[in-house]
């Protein structure tokens, strides 16, 4: 047995004032080298288990014969190469890895953009107010939920608002009424 492990357990048993474990460790250290150490441990655990149900379960578990685990593996069939796919497997795998890395980089960029836009609109950056179980807003994080970030608003939203106003002015259409429904008269 690992002597370091025995020393650690002995120190713990001594500190806890557990004489049964201390006795078991003394016997393990003093057991002759020709004796089967697992049998000695099983006997000691069985004795210790008479007063401790957990030790009894451990002794039963150790007494069970060790069976190797059954691993049920089906043979892998070789996939015939498609007519247009003559790339060796290493090349195909490296192309797939490159594609996954490219997709991950694109996802990172898109997440950054949506986070910036959410900040510009004062929306929840996780769910935009569409998830009642959201840990940030609990489903209330639609645009206007929080104070918009002014710099992000000026960079991302204001140019679109100005372009829309200019377009409406050219077409001679009035700007939409931006009052909320609750502040309109008669609402």
N, C-alpha and C positions, 0 to 999 in steps of 0.2 A: 504494500500500500504506500501511497505517497506520504512521506514522513511530515512534510509541511502541513498537509491537510490534517493529519493526526494531531500535530501540535496545536493547530488552530482550534480544532474541536475540543481538545483537552483544556485549553485556556478558557474557552467559552463555558465548558462544563464546570470547571473549577470556580469560575466567577459566579455561575448560577447556583452553585452548591448542589449539583446533581451527582450523587455518589454512584448511581448505576452506570451513567455514561462514563464517569471517570474510571470505574472498574473495567468497563468494556475496553477502554483505550489502553489501560495497563496490560490487559490480556492480549490485545492485538500487538502491542510492542514486544511483549515477552513470548509470543507464540513461536514455536520452533520453525525454522525455515522449511522443513520437510512437511509440515502440517498444511492442510488445505486452508488458506486464509478465508476463503468465502464460506467454508463450513463453520469456522470459528465465529465469524461475524453473524451467520444465521443463528447459531446456537445462542449467542449473546443477545441478539435481537429478540429471539423467542422468549428468553428469560425476562428481558426488559419489557417485552410486550404483554406480559401477564398483568402488569399494572398500568400500561399505557396503550390505548387502542391504536394510536397512530404508529407506534413501534410494531405492534402486532401486524398491522396491514403491510408495513415495510418488510417485515420478516416473511410474510406470505408471498409478497411480490418477489423477493429474492429467492425464495424456495422454488418458484415455478421454473420449469426447465426453459432454457433460452432457445427460442426458435428463431431462425433467421427470417427476416421480413419477406413476405411474398411480393415480388414486384412483377406485375402483369404488364408486359410490354409486347405490343404488336409490332411486327416488322414494318418498317417504313418502305412504302412502294416508291420506286423511282418515278418521277414525273417525266414523261416524254417531253422533249423540247418542242415548242411550237415551231411552225414553219419559219416564222420571221424572227424568232428569238434564238439566236445562236451564240449569245454572249456567255462566256464562262461564268460559273456561279460566283466567283470572287468579284468579277466586274459588275454583275447584277447587284450583288450585295452592296458594293461601294456606291453604285448609282442610287440605290434605295436609301442608303445612309445620307448621301448628299441631298437627296430630295427631302428627307425628314428634317435635316438640319436647316434647309432653306425654308420649309414650312414653319419650323419653330421660330426662325428669325422673323418671318413675316407676321406670325402670331404675336410676337413680342412688340413689334412696331404697331400693329393694330390695337393691342391693349393699351399701349402708351397713348395713342391718338384718342381712344374712347375715354381714357382717364382724363386727358386734358379737356376734351369737349364736355365731359360731365362736370368738371370744375368750372368751366366757362358758363355753363347753364345752371349751376347750383343743384345738380342732380347727384344721386347716389352713384358712385363709380362702380359698384358691384352689380346692381340689378336694375338701375334706372327706375326704381319704384314698381317693379313688376313681380317681386318675390316677397310675399308676406312673412316668410321665414328668414329674410335677410338680416344678418347680424349687425349691419350698420344702420339701416333705416326702417326695418320691419315693414317694408312694402310701401312706405310713404315718400320715397326718394325721387319722385318725378322732377323734371326741371322746375326750378324755383323753390325746391325744398330747403335749400340752404342759400346763403349769400353767395352769388357768383364771384369767381375770382376775376377781378377787374382786368388784369393784364391778359388773361386767357380770353375773356369776353371781347376785349378790343382787338385781339389778334384773330380769333376764330369766328365770332358771331357778328360783330359790328360791320365788317365788310359785306356780309350777306344782307344785313338789314339795309345798309345804304344802297346796295345794288337793287334791292327790291323796291325801295322808295323811288329811286331814279327811274326804274322801269315803269312803275305806276304813274309817275309824273309825265313821262313821255306818252303813255297811252291815255292820259287824261282820266284815269280812274282814281278815286279818292283812296287814301290809306284806310285800312280796316280799323274799326273802333277797337282799341286795345284795352277798354275797360273790362274788368272781370264781370261775370254774370251777377255776382252778389252785390256789385256796386252800381249796376245799371238801375235806373228808375223803373219801378214796377216789377222788379224781379224778386 
